[in-house]
Amino acid sequence: MRLVHAADIHLDSPLRGLTRLGDSDLAQLLRQATRRALSNLVDLTVARQADALLLAGDIYDGTWRDYATGRYFVEQMGRLRDSGVRVFMISGNHDAESEITRTLTLPPNVTVFGADQPGTHEDPDLGLAVHGQSYATAAVHDNLVRRYPDALPGLVNVGLLHTAADGAEGHDNYAPCSPADLARAGYDYFALGHVHTHRVVAGGEHVAAFSGNLQGRMPREGGPKGALVVEITRDAPPRLEHVPCDVARWAMITVDTTGADSVEDVLERLARELRAARESAGDRPVVARVVLTGASRAAADLADAERLREELRSVADGMRVCLEKVVSRVADPAAAGGVDPELVASVRAACESLGARPDQLAPWIRPLEREVGRLLRGAGLLDLNDPATLADLAGRAGSGLLARLTEGEG
């Protein structure tokens, strides 16, 4: 049996950082990226002649802005109906019953599991039994899998679960469970959602895996994003193949400038990293965030944010890579002995904390927002209510302050 497993489509989710790209063609492509990734998933399912598509939650990104979001999903499921492909899906925390306020009728080939208790849907023609449970609310803290039904003899048994499993950095610990819990169900395969990185949680006879999300939506969701093609045979463990479905690739690129004597040296190092990101993405557009670290004699020149951005952009443009953001955390080695290391570490920690928790900046920004916030937004310069913008400002301020501290002691 051949199945395709996907999750965390987040259809029509607003990708972060697009304001920095302006109204470019790339920004427009990224705004449609989740839709095009879903279309690619349907193409993959049909091309591989899959017996069924498994969707492990977070099809949507919360309640729809309008019915166009739901209509697009219905259209894509209709394509699978026309190709004779069954679809089994559950709701995750973003598309829980309590989160979605609009509904449209899905084609008859789509089976959605209820949220009140785990259930089983059998397809005798396929020889398939699928077990699963949707979320009723956005936050589910119970171990759901312990109540899942037993495997049915004589059929291929598959589970659908939206879970953090044994924990994942950056993801809420919803429906926690252990690899042993998943294996104990005795299913041939457990299709997991919620964690946006492809990972095999349990191996051996009873495999459980995250497919990861279908399209990266921010720099930290870098690398290939897509679905799993799952081959299940009678006498061997399921075989998994991760197939990219993304239409654009995010890259978080960190360049260690230690020992670099000039900006040109730094640019050479960056070029190598960009070339690797470009080659791994194939013909997809690449959007990169560049972070410079280490200690370099070029620190003072790299502290000039405008010059740095233009220098790096020239290199990136030559590689057909778009720079979403540039951050310099480079220190001057000549100044390292003149500045109290604890002071530098404290400043860096404070800046990183503010960048990670932009809500802490709100009380300081509020007076400025009242005075000029509307003017800044109207001119397309800054949105002081946007957490991403506040995090960016904190990062720039911190980088500038650290550069001045070290430069002043040189």
N, C-alpha and C positions, 0 to 999 in steps of 0.2 A: 504494500500500500504506500502511496506517495501523498504526503500532506505538506501544506505550506503553513507556516506559523509566523504570525506577525503580531505586533502590539504597539501601543503608545504612538498612534498615528497623529493624535492631537490636531485633527483636521481644522484648518483655518486658524491655527494658533498664530498670534503675532510674533514673528521672529524678532529677537532682541538685537539692538545695535543698528537697525536699518536707517535710523535718522542720520547716522554718520555717513551713510552712503548716498544721501540726497535722493534725487529722483532719477538715478542712473538706471540703465537697462538691467543691471545686476540686481538692484534693489527691487525692481518690478518682478524679476524672476523669483527672487526669494519670497516675495509676498504670496506667490502661487506655489511655493515649493511643496507644501504638505499635500496639496491636491495632486500635483504631478507625481509625487512619490506614491500616493495611493493608486493612481492610474498605472504606474510601473509595477506595483504589487499585483494588480489584476492581470496585467500582461504576463508577468512571471508565472502566475498560477495557471493561466490558460496554456502558455507555451510549454510548461512542464507536464501538462495533462494531469494535474493533481486531482486526487479523488475528493479532497475537501480543503477549505481554507479555515484555519483556526485563528481567531482574533481574541487576544488575551487582555482586553480592556484598554481604556483611555482612547477610544476611537475619536472622541471629541475633546475639546479643551475647556469644558464647562458649557454653560448654556449658550445656544447659538445666538449670534448677533442678529441673524434673520434666517428665514427658511432656506436660503440658498445653500447653507452648510449641509443641512440634512438632505436636501434634494440631490446634491452632488454625491453623497454617500449612497443614496438609493440608486442613482444612475449606475454607479460602479458595481453595486451588487447585482443590478439587472444584467450587466454584461456577463457576470458569472452564471446567472440563471440561464442566459441564452446559450452558454457553453456547457450546461449540465453539471455545474460545480456546486456542491453543498457548502454552506457557510455556517459555522458555529461560533458564537461570540458571547462574551460576558462584558458587563460594565465595570469600569475601574473607579478610582476615586474622583477623577475629573468628569466622568460621565455617569455618575451614580444617579439613582432615581431622584435624589433630592437636589441634584445639580442641573438637570436638563428640564427646562420648562416647556419646550416645544417638542412635538413628535410628528413623524410622518410614517405611513405604513410601509414596511419593508417587503421586498419580494418574497414569495413563498419558499425560496431556496435557503432563506436565512432563518436560523434558529437562535433566539436570544434566551439565555438562562435567567430564571427568576432570582430575586434577591432575598426571599424569605428563608430559603434553605437550599442546600446542595441538591441538584437534580441530575438525571441521566436521560439522554436522548439516544435512541438506538436507530441505526439505519441498516436493516437486514440485507438490503441489496449490496451495500458496501462491505458488510461484515464489520461494522464500526459501532462502538459505544463511546459517547463523549459525556464526560461528567464535569459539572461546573456550577458556580454560583456567582451572581452579580453582586455589586455593592448597592446597598440601599441608601447609604449616606457616604459623605466624602471621606470620613475617617473610620476605618475598621481596624480595631486593635485585637480582635480575637484570632486564634489559630483556626482558620476555617477548614483546613484540609483534614483535620482529625475527624470531621463529621462527613467527609465525602463517602459516597457509596462504595461498596466492594466492587472489584472488577468482575465483569460478567464472563463466564467461561465460553470459549468458542468464538469470541470476538476480539478484534483489536480494541484495546481500551486506552483512551486518551483523556487526560485531565486538563482543564482550563482554570488558571488561578492567577489573580492579580495580587501580588505579594512582594514584600521586601525580602522574603526568605530569611536567611540568617543575618540580614543587615547589609546595607549598601550606603556608602558615603554620599551625601547629597539627596537622599531619598527618605521620606517619612517611613517609619517602621510599621507599615500597614500589613495586616494579616500575617504576622511573623510565623515562621515555621523552620524546621531544620531539614537538612537533606534526608535524614532518617525518616522524618514524617512523610516526606514526598515518596520515598521508596516504599514505605510501609503500605501505601495504598495499592501497590501491586499493578499499577498501570504500565502499559508498554511505553508511554511517553507522557510527560507533563509539560504543557506549554504555559510558560510563565510570562507575565507582564508586570509593569511598574518600573523596573530598573532599566535605564536607557542604554545600557552597555550589554553587548552580547556576552553571555557567560553560561557555561555548563555548571549547574549546581550539584547534580547527582549523576554519576556515570554507572557503568555496569549494565545489568539486565534491565533496570528501570531508570531510564534517563529523564532528567528534568533540566530545562534550559530556558534562559532568557534570550529572546531574539534581539533585544535592544529596540530602540525606537526606529521609525522608518525614515526620518529625515532630521539631521541635526538642526537645532534651532538657536544655538549660541556657541561661542568659542569653546566652552568646556565640553560641548557635545561634538568633539572632533572625531575624525576618522570615518571609515566606512559605516554607513547605516543602512539597514535593510531587513530582510526576512530570512527565515530558516526553511530550507527544503528538507523534509524529514522522510527518509526511506525506511520503512518497517518491513522486515522479513521474518519468516517463522523461526529460523535457527540462529539469529545473530542480533546483537543489540542494535537499536535504531542508529542510522547513519545520518549525520547532520552536515549540511552545506550552507554556509552563510552567503547570501547573494545580495549585493548592494542594490537598493532601490532609490537612493537619494539622488537629487538632481543638482545639488550644490554641496560642497564639502567645506566644513569649518576646520580650521587648524589653529591650535595654540602653540606658538613657536617661541621657545626660550633659547636665547643666545648667550652663552657665557663669554664675556669679553675679557676675562682674566688674561693678562699678558699682551693684550692688543695695544699697540703704541699709537694708533691713529684711527680716525673714523674710517679710513679706507680698509684697514684691517678688519674692523667690525663688519663693514659691508660685505667683505669676502666671506666671512663666517655666516652671515645672514643668507647670502646667495646660496650657499650649500644647503641650508635648511629649507629654503623656499623651493629649491630644485627638487628635493626629496618629496615635499608635500605636493608639488605640481605633478610629479611622475606617478605618485600613488593615486591621485584623483582621476587619472585618465583624461577624458575630455570634459569633465565637470568643472564649472567655475570654482575657484578656491577663494575663500574669505579668511584672512589670517589676522590674528592678534599677536603682536610681537612684544615680547618682554626681554629687555636687556638686563643682565645681571653681572656680578663679578666686580673686580677692581681693575681699572684701566687708566692709562695716562690720557686717554681721550675723554675722560669723564666730564671735563668742563665743556668741551664741544658738544657732547651728547646731552648736556643739560639744557641746551637751547632747543626747546620743544619744537618750534616751527622749523628750524633747520633740520633737526633729526627726522621729523615727519617727511619732509620733502626729499631728503637723501634716501631714506628707506623706501619711499614711494617710487623713486626712480628705479631702484633695483627690482621692486615687486612688479612694476608695470612691465619690465622686460621679461618677467617670468609668467606674465598673464595671471598674476595674483593680486587680489584687491586687499588692501590693508584696512581692517576695520578699526584698529586702535594700535597705538605704539606707547609703550611704557618703558621708561629708563630707570633702573635701580642701580646704576653703575656708580661706584665710589672711586675716588682718586687715591691710589696706593700711597702717594707721597704725603697725603693728609691723614692717613690712618692712625699714625702715632700721635697726632696732635689733638685728636678729638676723643673724648671719653667714650670708649666702646659701648658702655652701658647706656649713654645718652643716645647714641646712634641707634642702638637696638630698641630702645624705648620709643623713639620717634617712629622708627619703621613699624613696630608692632601697633602703635596707635593709629598710624595711617592705614595699615592693612585691616585693622578692626573697623575703622570708619568705612573703608571701601566695601567690606563684607556686610556691614549693617548700616546702609545709608539712612535708615529711619532715625538713627541717632543724630543725623545732621539737621533733621527737620526743624527743631527749635531755633537753630542759628539761621537757617535759610528763610524762615517764615517772614521776618521783617523785609528782607530783600524781595521776596515773592510778592508781598503786598504792594511794594513801590514800583517794581519794574517787571514783574513776572509776565504780565499780559503782553507788554511791549516786546520782551525777549521771545516769547512764543510766536507772536505775530510776525516778527522778523525772521523766524526760522532759525534762531541762534541757539536757544536753550529752553528746555522745559524743566523748571525748578521743582515741579511736582513728580518728575519721573525718577524713580529710584536708580535706574541705570545711569542717568545723567549725574546724579549726586555722587554715585560711586566713582564715576569717571573724574569728577572734579576733585574728590578726595585723593584719588591716586595721583593726579597731576600735581596737586599741592604738596603731597608727601614727597614725590620725586624731586620737585624743585627745592624743597627745604633741605632734604638730605644732601643734594648736590652742593647747595650753598654752604652747609655746615662743613663738609669735607674740603671744599675749595677754599674756604676762608682760612683754614689752618695750613694751607700748602705753602 
